Amino acid sequence: MKIIVTFLFGFLIFLLTCTENVDELVFNQQLHFQFNPYPDFNPFLNFTGYPFGSSVYITQKMGHGLFFFLFSLLLSRVTNKFLTVITISILYALITEIAQLYFSRTGCLLDVFYDSLGVLSYYTVWLNSSKKEYYQVES
């Protein structure tokens, strides 16, 4: 069951990644895909022109981190090997950002960074909770 839930959550991330308009999906339950077989990869490495101070931008990027925090949590329930969890999660973040380029979305390496912050946040929470459990057992 854990594998199915993790797979379905990963699939949800992919749907959100590839749908042409996330707002249409969330608010109107409209899925629309527009495949572009010849994407422009130039925006992928562009780190300028982002509205870093915008509350909408900040909220969106917190969503990136939250989704990959949850994905890492679910993945860690399937495997207890945290190097595997981190590797799969960050690799999936990279794959989904590249996939966006093929679905008329703007994929960028900066979003992989935000996704990775979610993964590393989960790992930090796990490390801290493991230390507490270890010290409680030892006391």
DSSP file with accessible surface (Angstrom, degrees, kcal/mol):
  #  RESIDUE AA STRUCTURE BP1 BP2  ACC     N-H-->O    O-->H-N    N-H-->O    O-->H-N    TCO  KAPPA ALPHA  PHI   PSI    X-CA   Y-CA   Z-CA
    1    1 A M     >        0   0  171      0, 0.0     4,-2.4     0, 0.0     5,-0.2   0.000 360.0 360.0 360.0 -38.8    0.0    0.0    0.0
    2    2 A K  H  >  +     0   0  132      1,-0.2     4,-2.3     2,-0.2     5,-0.2   0.888 360.0  51.0 -61.5 -37.9    2.9    2.4    0.8
    3    3 A I  H  > S+     0   0  119      2,-0.2     4,-2.7     1,-0.2    -1,-0.2   0.915 110.0  49.3 -66.2 -42.0    4.3    1.9   -2.7
    4    4 A I  H  > S+     0   0   97      2,-0.2     4,-2.9     1,-0.2     5,-0.2   0.932 111.9  47.8 -63.9 -45.8    1.0    2.6   -4.3
    5    5 A V  H  X S+     0   0   63     -4,-2.4     4,-2.4     2,-0.2    -1,-0.2   0.928 113.6  47.9 -62.3 -43.2    0.5    5.8   -2.3
    6    6 A T  H  X S+     0   0   10     -4,-2.3     4,-2.5     2,-0.2    -2,-0.2   0.929 112.9  48.4 -64.1 -44.0    4.0    7.0   -3.1
    7    7 A F  H  X S+     0   0  143     -4,-2.7     4,-2.5     1,-0.2    -2,-0.2   0.927 111.7  49.4 -61.6 -44.6    3.5    6.2   -6.8
    8    8 A L  H  X S+     0   0   99     -4,-2.9     4,-2.3     2,-0.2    -2,-0.2   0.893 110.9  49.6 -64.5 -37.8    0.2    8.1   -6.8
    9    9 A F  H  X S+     0   0   34     -4,-2.4     4,-2.3     2,-0.2    -1,-0.2   0.918 110.9  49.8 -67.3 -41.0    1.7   11.1   -5.1
   10   10 A G  H  X S+     0   0    6     -4,-2.5     4,-2.1     1,-0.2    -2,-0.2   0.897 110.3  51.1 -61.5 -39.1    4.6   11.1   -7.6
   11   11 A F  H  X S+     0   0  102     -4,-2.5     4,-2.7     2,-0.2    -2,-0.2   0.898 107.2  53.4 -65.4 -39.7    2.0   10.9  -10.4
   12   12 A L  H  X S+     0   0   69     -4,-2.3     4,-2.7     2,-0.2     5,-0.2   0.929 107.7  50.8 -60.3 -44.3    0.2   13.9   -8.9
   13   13 A I  H  X S+     0   0    7     -4,-2.3     4,-2.0     1,-0.2    -2,-0.2   0.929 110.7  49.5 -58.5 -43.0    3.4   15.8   -9.0
   14   14 A F  H  X S+     0   0   65     -4,-2.1     4,-2.4     2,-0.2    -2,-0.2   0.908 110.0  50.3 -65.8 -40.4    3.9   14.9  -12.6
   15   15 A L  H  X S+     0   0   37     -4,-2.7     4,-2.1     1,-0.2    -1,-0.2   0.930 111.8  47.5 -60.9 -45.4    0.3   15.9  -13.5
   16   16 A L  H  < S+     0   0   35     -4,-2.7    -1,-0.2     1,-0.2    -2,-0.2   0.848 113.2  51.0 -63.9 -31.8    0.8   19.3  -11.8
   17   17 A T  H  < S+     0   0   11     -4,-2.0    -2,-0.2    -5,-0.2    -1,-0.2   0.904 117.5  35.3 -69.5 -42.8    4.1   19.6  -13.7
   18   18 A C  H  < S+     0   0    2     -4,-2.4    16,-0.5    -5,-0.1    -2,-0.2   0.645  87.1 104.9 -95.8 -16.5    2.8   18.8  -17.1
   19   19 A T  S  < S-     0   0    0     -4,-2.1     3,-0.3    -5,-0.2    14,-0.2  -0.413  73.4-128.8 -66.7 143.7   -0.7   20.4  -17.1
   20   20 A E  S    S+     0   0   72     12,-3.8     2,-0.4     1,-0.3    -1,-0.1   0.860  94.3  22.5 -63.6 -34.4   -0.7   23.6  -19.1
   21   21 A N     >  -     0   0   71     11,-0.3     4,-1.6     9,-0.2    -1,-0.3  -0.901  59.7-168.1-141.2 108.0   -2.3   25.7  -16.3
   22   22 A V  H  > S+     0   0   44     -2,-0.4     4,-3.0    -3,-0.3     5,-0.2   0.876  91.4  56.9 -64.0 -38.0   -2.1   24.6  -12.7
   23   23 A D  H  >>S+     0   0   98      1,-0.2     4,-2.9     2,-0.2     5,-0.5   0.905 105.3  51.4 -60.7 -40.8   -4.7   27.2  -11.6
   24   24 A E  H  >5S+     0   0   79      2,-0.2     6,-1.8     1,-0.2     4,-1.6   0.889 112.6  46.8 -62.9 -37.7   -7.2   25.7  -14.1
   25   25 A L  H  X5S+     0   0   33     -4,-1.6     4,-1.2     4,-0.3    -2,-0.2   0.955 117.6  40.8 -68.5 -47.7   -6.5   22.3  -12.7
   26   26 A V  H  <5S+     0   0   76     -4,-3.0    -2,-0.2     1,-0.2    -3,-0.2   0.930 128.0  28.3 -68.6 -46.6   -6.8   23.3   -9.0
   27   27 A F  H  <5S+     0   0  141     -4,-2.9    -3,-0.2    -5,-0.2    -1,-0.2   0.788 136.9  22.3 -91.5 -27.9   -9.8   25.7   -9.3
   28   28 A N  H  <<S-     0   0   81     -4,-1.6    -3,-0.2    -5,-0.5    -2,-0.2   0.322  93.8-123.4-121.2   4.1  -11.7   24.3  -12.3
   29   29 A Q     <  +     0   0  147     -4,-1.2     2,-0.6    -6,-0.2    -4,-0.3   0.856  59.7 150.4  52.5  41.0  -10.5   20.7  -12.4
   30   30 A Q        -     0   0  113     -6,-1.8     2,-0.5    -9,-0.1    -9,-0.2  -0.909  29.5-166.5-107.9 111.9   -9.4   21.2  -16.0
   31   31 A L        +     0   0   81     -2,-0.6     2,-0.4    -3,-0.1    -9,-0.1  -0.863  14.3 169.4 -94.5 129.0   -6.5   19.1  -17.2
   32   32 A H        -     0   0   98     -2,-0.5   -12,-3.8   -11,-0.1     2,-0.4  -0.967  12.1-168.7-143.9 125.0   -4.9   20.3  -20.4
   33   33 A F        -     0   0   89     -2,-0.4     2,-0.4   -14,-0.2   -14,-0.1  -0.930   6.3-174.3-114.7 138.0   -1.7   19.1  -21.9
   34   34 A Q        -     0   0   95    -16,-0.5     2,-0.3    -2,-0.4    -2,-0.0  -0.893  17.5-151.0-131.7 102.1    0.1   20.7  -24.8
   35   35 A F        -     0   0  123     -2,-0.4    68,-0.2    68,-0.2    67,-0.1  -0.536   8.4-166.8 -77.4 133.9    3.1   18.7  -25.9
   36   36 A N        -     0   0   51     66,-3.4    68,-0.1    -2,-0.3    -2,-0.0  -0.934   5.6-169.2-120.1 105.2    6.0   20.6  -27.5
   37   37 A P  S    S+     0   0   68      0, 0.0    -1,-0.1     0, 0.0    65,-0.1   0.660  84.6  46.7 -71.5 -12.2    8.5   18.2  -29.2
   38   38 A Y  S    S-     0   0  200     63,-0.1    64,-0.0    64,-0.1     0, 0.0  -0.587  80.4-179.4-128.0  70.4   11.1   21.0  -29.7
   39   39 A P        -     0   0   18      0, 0.0     2,-0.7     0, 0.0    63,-0.1  -0.277  31.8-116.0 -72.7 157.8   11.3   22.9  -26.4
   40   40 A D        -     0   0   92     61,-0.2     4,-0.2     1,-0.1    -2,-0.0  -0.841  24.8-171.2 -91.4 116.1   13.6   25.9  -25.7
   41   41 A F    >>  +     0   0   89     -2,-0.7     3,-1.0     1,-0.2     4,-0.6   0.539  65.0  91.1 -87.2  -6.0   16.1   24.9  -23.1
   42   42 A N  G >4 S+     0   0  130      1,-0.2     3,-1.1     2,-0.2     4,-0.2   0.896  82.3  54.0 -58.6 -42.8   17.5   28.4  -22.7
   43   43 A P  G >4 S+     0   0   39      0, 0.0     3,-1.3     0, 0.0    -1,-0.2   0.761  92.5  75.6 -64.9 -19.2   15.1   29.3  -19.8
   44   44 A F  G <4 S+     0   0   22     -3,-1.0    65,-2.9     1,-0.3    66,-0.3   0.859 104.2  34.7 -60.4 -35.2   16.2   26.2  -17.9
   45   45 A L  G << S+     0   0  114     -3,-1.1     2,-0.5    -4,-0.6    -1,-0.3   0.282  91.2 116.4-103.9  11.5   19.4   27.9  -16.9
   46   46 A N    <   +     0   0   67     -3,-1.3    64,-0.3    -4,-0.2    63,-0.1  -0.690  32.2 172.7 -84.3 125.3   18.1   31.4  -16.6
   47   47 A F        +     0   0  102     -2,-0.5     2,-0.3    62,-0.1     3,-0.2   0.145  52.2  83.8-116.5  17.6   18.3   32.8  -13.0
   48   48 A T  S    S+     0   0  101      1,-0.1    -2,-0.0     3,-0.0     0, 0.0  -0.788  70.6  39.4-118.4 162.6   17.2   36.3  -13.7
   49   49 A G  S    S+     0   0   81     -2,-0.3    -1,-0.1     1,-0.3    -3,-0.0   0.604  73.2 137.4  82.0  10.7   13.9   38.1  -14.0
   50   50 A Y        -     0   0   45     -3,-0.2     2,-2.2     1,-0.1    -1,-0.3  -0.737  60.6-125.0 -91.2 141.5   12.1   36.2  -11.2
   51   51 A P    >   +     0   0   70      0, 0.0     3,-2.1     0, 0.0     6,-0.2  -0.437  39.4 169.9 -82.4  69.8    9.9   38.2   -8.9
   52   52 A F  T 3  S+     0   0  103     -2,-2.2     6,-0.0     1,-0.3    -2,-0.0   0.769  73.9  50.0 -55.8 -28.5   11.8   37.0   -5.7
   53   53 A G  T 3  S+     0   0   75     -3,-0.2    -1,-0.3     4,-0.1     2,-0.2   0.562  84.7 110.7 -88.5  -6.5    9.9   39.5   -3.5
   54   54 A S    <>  -     0   0   44     -3,-2.1     4,-2.6     1,-0.1     5,-0.2  -0.469  64.5-143.1 -73.0 135.0    6.4   38.6   -4.8
   55   55 A S  H  > S+     0   0   87      1,-0.2     4,-2.5    -2,-0.2     5,-0.2   0.858 103.2  53.5 -66.3 -33.0    4.2   36.9   -2.2
   56   56 A V  H  > S+     0   0   90      2,-0.2     4,-2.6     1,-0.2    -1,-0.2   0.936 109.8  47.6 -65.1 -44.7    2.7   34.7   -5.1
   57   57 A Y  H  > S+     0   0   13     -6,-0.2     4,-2.4     2,-0.2     5,-0.2   0.939 112.8  48.6 -60.7 -46.8    6.2   33.7   -6.1
   58   58 A I  H  X S+     0   0   78     -4,-2.6     4,-2.3     1,-0.2    -2,-0.2   0.918 111.6  49.7 -61.9 -42.5    7.2   32.8   -2.6
   59   59 A T  H  X S+     0   0   95     -4,-2.5     4,-1.9     1,-0.2    -1,-0.2   0.919 110.5  50.2 -63.2 -43.9    4.0   30.8   -2.0
   60   60 A Q  H  X S+     0   0  104     -4,-2.6     4,-1.8     1,-0.2    -2,-0.2   0.921 112.2  46.9 -60.6 -43.3    4.5   28.9   -5.2
   61   61 A K  H  X S+     0   0   27     -4,-2.4     4,-2.1     1,-0.2    -1,-0.2   0.838 108.2  54.8 -72.6 -31.0    8.1   28.0   -4.3
   62   62 A M  H  X S+     0   0  130     -4,-2.3     4,-2.9    -5,-0.2    -1,-0.2   0.881 106.0  54.5 -65.4 -35.2    7.0   27.0   -0.8
   63   63 A G  H  X S+     0   0   27     -4,-1.9     4,-2.8     2,-0.2     5,-0.2   0.899 104.8  53.2 -62.7 -40.7    4.6   24.6   -2.5
   64   64 A H  H  X S+     0   0   38     -4,-1.8     4,-2.0     1,-0.2     5,-0.2   0.956 112.5  44.1 -56.2 -51.9    7.5   23.2   -4.5
   65   65 A G  H  X S+     0   0   13     -4,-2.1     4,-2.2     1,-0.2    -2,-0.2   0.912 113.3  50.9 -61.6 -43.0    9.4   22.5   -1.2
   66   66 A L  H  X S+     0   0   96     -4,-2.9     4,-2.7     2,-0.2     5,-0.2   0.926 109.1  50.2 -62.3 -44.7    6.3   21.1    0.5
   67   67 A F  H  X S+     0   0   65     -4,-2.8     4,-2.4     1,-0.2    -1,-0.2   0.908 114.3  43.9 -63.3 -39.7    5.4   18.7   -2.2
   68   68 A F  H  X S+     0   0    6     -4,-2.0     4,-2.1    -5,-0.2    -1,-0.2   0.794 109.9  56.3 -79.9 -22.9    9.0   17.3   -2.3
   69   69 A F  H  X S+     0   0   51     -4,-2.2     4,-2.2    -5,-0.2    -2,-0.2   0.957 112.8  42.5 -62.2 -49.8    9.1   17.2    1.5
   70   70 A L  H  X S+     0   0   61     -4,-2.7     4,-2.8     2,-0.2     5,-0.2   0.888 112.1  53.4 -65.1 -40.4    6.0   15.0    1.4
   71   71 A F  H  X S+     0   0   13     -4,-2.4     4,-2.7    -5,-0.2    -1,-0.2   0.929 110.5  47.7 -60.7 -42.7    7.3   13.0   -1.5
   72   72 A S  H  X S+     0   0    1     -4,-2.1     4,-2.5     2,-0.2    -2,-0.2   0.894 110.4  52.5 -65.0 -40.1   10.5   12.3    0.5
   73   73 A L  H  X S+     0   0   47     -4,-2.2     4,-1.0     2,-0.2    -2,-0.2   0.950 113.0  43.4 -58.9 -50.0    8.4   11.4    3.5
   74   74 A L  H >X S+     0   0   39     -4,-2.8     4,-0.8     1,-0.2     3,-0.6   0.912 113.8  51.1 -63.9 -42.1    6.4    8.9    1.5
   75   75 A L  H >X S+     0   0   17     -4,-2.7     4,-2.3     1,-0.2     3,-0.8   0.873 105.0  56.7 -64.5 -35.3    9.4    7.5   -0.2
   76   76 A S  H 3< S+     0   0    1     -4,-2.5    -1,-0.2     1,-0.3    -2,-0.2   0.755 100.9  58.2 -69.5 -21.2   11.2    7.0    3.1
   77   77 A R  H << S+     0   0  129     -4,-1.0    -1,-0.3    -3,-0.6    -2,-0.2   0.746 108.9  45.7 -76.5 -22.7    8.3    4.8    4.2
   78   78 A V  H << S+     0   0   61     -4,-0.8     2,-0.4    -3,-0.8    -2,-0.2   0.869 129.6  16.7 -83.7 -42.7    9.0    2.6    1.2
   79   79 A T     <  -     0   0   34     -4,-2.3    -1,-0.3     2,-0.1     6,-0.1  -0.997  58.8-154.7-132.6 137.6   12.7    2.5    1.8
   80   80 A N        +     0   0  130     -2,-0.4     2,-1.0    -3,-0.1     3,-0.1   0.264  66.9 108.0 -91.5  11.5   14.6    3.4    4.9
   81   81 A K     >  -     0   0  144      1,-0.2     4,-2.1     2,-0.1     3,-0.3  -0.789  52.0-168.5 -92.2 103.4   17.8    4.1    2.9
   82   82 A F  H  > S+     0   0   20     -2,-1.0     4,-2.7     1,-0.2     5,-0.2   0.791  83.4  58.1 -72.3 -25.7   18.0    7.9    3.1
   83   83 A L  H  > S+     0   0  134      2,-0.2     4,-2.6     1,-0.2    -1,-0.2   0.919 109.4  47.9 -65.3 -37.6   20.7    8.3    0.5
   84   84 A T  H  > S+     0   0   55     -3,-0.3     4,-2.9     2,-0.2     5,-0.3   0.923 111.3  50.1 -66.1 -43.0   18.3    6.5   -1.9
   85   85 A V  H  X S+     0   0    1     -4,-2.1     4,-2.6     2,-0.2     5,-0.2   0.943 113.7  44.9 -60.8 -47.8   15.4    8.8   -0.8
   86   86 A I  H  X S+     0   0   32     -4,-2.7     4,-2.6     2,-0.2     5,-0.3   0.940 115.1  47.9 -63.6 -44.8   17.4   11.9   -1.4
   87   87 A T  H  X S+     0   0   78     -4,-2.6     4,-2.4    -5,-0.2     5,-0.2   0.945 115.2  43.5 -62.9 -49.6   18.8   10.7   -4.7
   88   88 A I  H  X S+     0   0   72     -4,-2.9     4,-2.7     1,-0.2     5,-0.2   0.929 115.3  49.3 -63.4 -43.7   15.4    9.6   -6.1
   89   89 A S  H  X S+     0   0    0     -4,-2.6     4,-2.1    -5,-0.3    -2,-0.2   0.931 114.9  42.0 -64.0 -46.8   13.6   12.8   -4.8
   90   90 A I  H  X S+     0   0   50     -4,-2.6     4,-2.2    -5,-0.2    -1,-0.2   0.905 114.9  51.2 -70.0 -37.6   16.2   15.2   -6.3
   91   91 A L  H  X S+     0   0   95     -4,-2.4     4,-2.7    -5,-0.3    -2,-0.2   0.920 110.1  50.0 -63.6 -40.5   16.4   13.2   -9.5
   92   92 A Y  H  X S+     0   0   48     -4,-2.7     4,-2.7    -5,-0.2     5,-0.2   0.890 107.6  54.4 -65.4 -37.1   12.6   13.3   -9.8
   93   93 A A  H  X S+     0   0    0     -4,-2.1     4,-1.9     2,-0.2    -1,-0.2   0.933 110.7  46.1 -60.4 -43.9   12.7   17.1   -9.2
   94   94 A L  H  X S+     0   0   58     -4,-2.2     4,-2.3     2,-0.2     5,-0.2   0.935 112.5  50.1 -64.5 -44.4   15.1   17.4  -12.1
   95   95 A I  H  X S+     0   0   84     -4,-2.7     4,-2.7     1,-0.2    -2,-0.2   0.914 110.3  49.5 -62.2 -43.2   13.1   15.2  -14.4
   96   96 A T  H  X S+     0   0    1     -4,-2.7     4,-1.6     1,-0.2    -1,-0.2   0.876 110.4  50.4 -67.8 -35.0    9.8   17.0  -13.7
   97   97 A E  H  X S+     0   0    2     -4,-1.9     4,-0.8    -5,-0.2    -1,-0.2   0.906 112.7  46.0 -69.2 -38.6   11.5   20.4  -14.4
   98   98 A I  H >X S+     0   0   60     -4,-2.3     3,-0.9     1,-0.2     4,-0.7   0.915 109.2  56.4 -67.7 -39.5   12.9   19.1  -17.7
   99   99 A A  H >X S+     0   0   13     -4,-2.7     3,-1.1     1,-0.3     4,-0.6   0.863  96.6  64.6 -59.8 -35.8    9.5   17.6  -18.5
  100  100 A Q  H ><>S+     0   0    8     -4,-1.6     5,-2.2     1,-0.3     3,-1.3   0.866  93.9  60.6 -56.3 -35.9    7.8   21.0  -18.1
  101  101 A L  H X<5S+     0   0    8     -3,-0.9     3,-0.7    -4,-0.8    -1,-0.3   0.830 103.9  50.1 -61.4 -30.5    9.8   22.2  -21.1
  102  102 A Y  H <<5S+     0   0   78     -3,-1.1   -66,-3.4    -4,-0.7    -1,-0.3   0.527 108.0  54.3 -85.0  -7.4    8.1   19.6  -23.2
  103  103 A F  T <<5S-     0   0   40     -3,-1.3   -69,-0.3    -4,-0.6    -1,-0.2  -0.155 121.1 -97.3-120.8  37.3    4.7   20.6  -22.0
  104  104 A S  T < 5S+     0   0   55     -3,-0.7     2,-0.3     1,-0.2    -3,-0.2   0.816  88.2 119.3  55.5  35.0    4.8   24.3  -22.8
  105  105 A R  S   <S-     0   0   61     -5,-2.2     2,-0.9    -6,-0.1    -1,-0.2  -0.802  72.2-104.9-119.0 169.4    5.7   25.3  -19.3
  106  106 A T        -     0   0   91     -2,-0.3     2,-0.3    -3,-0.1    -5,-0.1  -0.820  37.6-174.7-100.1 101.3    8.8   27.0  -18.0
  107  107 A G        +     0   0    0     -2,-0.9     2,-0.3    -9,-0.1   -10,-0.1  -0.737   8.9 179.2 -90.3 143.3   11.0   24.5  -16.3
  108  108 A C    >>  -     0   0    2     -2,-0.3     4,-1.0     1,-0.1     3,-0.7  -1.000  41.4-127.1-148.7 150.6   14.1   25.9  -14.5
  109  109 A L  H 3> S+     0   0   61    -65,-2.9     4,-1.6    -2,-0.3     3,-0.2   0.810 108.2  66.5 -64.0 -28.4   17.0   24.7  -12.6
  110  110 A L  H 3> S+     0   0   23    -66,-0.3     4,-1.9   -64,-0.3    -1,-0.2   0.890  97.6  53.6 -61.8 -36.4   16.1   27.2   -9.8
  111  111 A D  H <> S+     0   0    8     -3,-0.7     4,-2.7     1,-0.2    -1,-0.2   0.842 102.2  57.7 -67.8 -31.9   12.9   25.2   -9.2
  112  112 A V  H  X S+     0   0   12     -4,-1.0     4,-2.7    -3,-0.2    -1,-0.2   0.905 104.9  52.8 -62.2 -36.9   15.0   22.0   -8.7
  113  113 A F  H  X S+     0   0  114     -4,-1.6     4,-1.9     2,-0.2    -2,-0.2   0.936 109.6  46.9 -62.0 -46.3   16.8   24.0   -6.0
  114  114 A Y  H  X S+     0   0   38     -4,-1.9     4,-1.4     2,-0.2    -2,-0.2   0.904 113.0  49.2 -63.5 -41.5   13.5   24.8   -4.3
  115  115 A D  H  X S+     0   0    0     -4,-2.7     4,-1.8     1,-0.2     3,-0.3   0.920 109.7  52.2 -60.7 -43.1   12.4   21.1   -4.6
  116  116 A S  H  X S+     0   0   17     -4,-2.7     4,-3.1     1,-0.2     5,-0.2   0.832 101.8  59.5 -65.0 -33.3   15.7   20.0   -3.2
  117  117 A L  H  X S+     0   0   76     -4,-1.9     4,-2.2     2,-0.2    -1,-0.2   0.891 105.2  50.3 -61.4 -37.9   15.2   22.3   -0.2
  118  118 A G  H  X S+     0   0    3     -4,-1.4     4,-2.1    -3,-0.3    -2,-0.2   0.912 111.5  47.9 -63.7 -42.5   12.0   20.4    0.5
  119  119 A V  H  X S+     0   0    2     -4,-1.8     4,-2.3     1,-0.2    -2,-0.2   0.945 114.4  45.3 -63.2 -47.6   13.9   17.1    0.3
  120  120 A L  H  X S+     0   0   79     -4,-3.1     4,-2.4     1,-0.2    -1,-0.2   0.835 109.2  56.7 -69.4 -29.8   16.7   18.3    2.6
  121  121 A S  H  X S+     0   0   59     -4,-2.2     4,-2.5    -5,-0.2    -1,-0.2   0.915 107.7  48.2 -64.7 -42.7   14.2   19.8    5.0
  122  122 A Y  H  X S+     0   0   12     -4,-2.1     4,-2.9     2,-0.2    -2,-0.2   0.942 110.9  50.7 -61.5 -44.9   12.6   16.4    5.3
  123  123 A Y  H  X S+     0   0   75     -4,-2.3     4,-2.7     1,-0.2    -2,-0.2   0.908 110.1  50.4 -60.7 -39.9   16.0   14.8    5.9
  124  124 A T  H  X S+     0   0   74     -4,-2.4     4,-2.6     2,-0.2    -1,-0.2   0.924 111.1  47.9 -64.3 -44.4   16.8   17.4    8.6
  125  125 A V  H  X S+     0   0   77     -4,-2.5     4,-2.5     2,-0.2     5,-0.2   0.929 112.7  49.5 -62.0 -43.9   13.5   16.7   10.4
  126  126 A W  H  X S+     0   0   75     -4,-2.9     4,-2.5     2,-0.2    -2,-0.2   0.929 110.7  49.5 -61.8 -44.6   14.2   13.0   10.2
  127  127 A L  H  X S+     0   0   59     -4,-2.7     4,-2.2     1,-0.2    -1,-0.2   0.929 112.3  47.9 -60.9 -44.8   17.7   13.4   11.5
  128  128 A N  H  X S+     0   0   83     -4,-2.6     4,-1.9     1,-0.2    -1,-0.2   0.901 113.5  46.5 -65.2 -40.1   16.4   15.5   14.4
  129  129 A S  H  X S+     0   0   47     -4,-2.5     4,-2.2    -5,-0.2    -1,-0.2   0.874 111.1  53.0 -71.4 -33.1   13.7   13.1   15.3
  130  130 A S  H  X S+     0   0   33     -4,-2.5     4,-2.4    -5,-0.2    -2,-0.2   0.900 108.0  50.6 -66.8 -39.0   16.1   10.1   15.1
  131  131 A K  H  X S+     0   0  112     -4,-2.2     4,-2.8     2,-0.2     5,-0.2   0.918 109.6  50.7 -64.9 -40.9   18.5   11.8   17.5
  132  132 A K  H  X S+     0   0  141     -4,-1.9     4,-2.1     1,-0.2    -2,-0.2   0.931 111.8  47.1 -62.7 -43.9   15.7   12.4   20.0
  133  133 A E  H  X S+     0   0  122     -4,-2.2     4,-1.9     2,-0.2    -1,-0.2   0.914 112.5  50.7 -63.4 -40.4   14.6    8.8   19.8
  134  134 A Y  H  X S+     0   0  134     -4,-2.4     4,-2.0     1,-0.2    -2,-0.2   0.942 112.7  44.7 -63.0 -47.7   18.2    7.6   20.2
  135  135 A Y  H  X S+     0   0  143     -4,-2.8     4,-1.5     1,-0.2    -1,-0.2   0.822 110.8  54.2 -70.2 -29.0   18.8    9.8   23.3
  136  136 A Q  H  < S+     0   0  143     -4,-2.1    -1,-0.2    -5,-0.2    -2,-0.2   0.886 110.5  46.6 -70.2 -36.6   15.5    8.8   24.8
  137  137 A V  H  < S+     0   0  118     -4,-1.9    -2,-0.2     1,-0.2    -1,-0.2   0.895 113.5  49.0 -69.3 -40.3   16.4    5.1   24.5
  138  138 A E  H  <        0   0  121     -4,-2.0    -1,-0.2    -5,-0.2    -2,-0.2   0.778 360.0 360.0 -71.3 -29.8   19.9    5.7   25.9
  139  139 A S     <        0   0  135     -4,-1.5    -3,-0.0    -5,-0.1    -4,-0.0  -0.176 360.0 360.0 -66.0 360.0   18.7    7.7   29.0
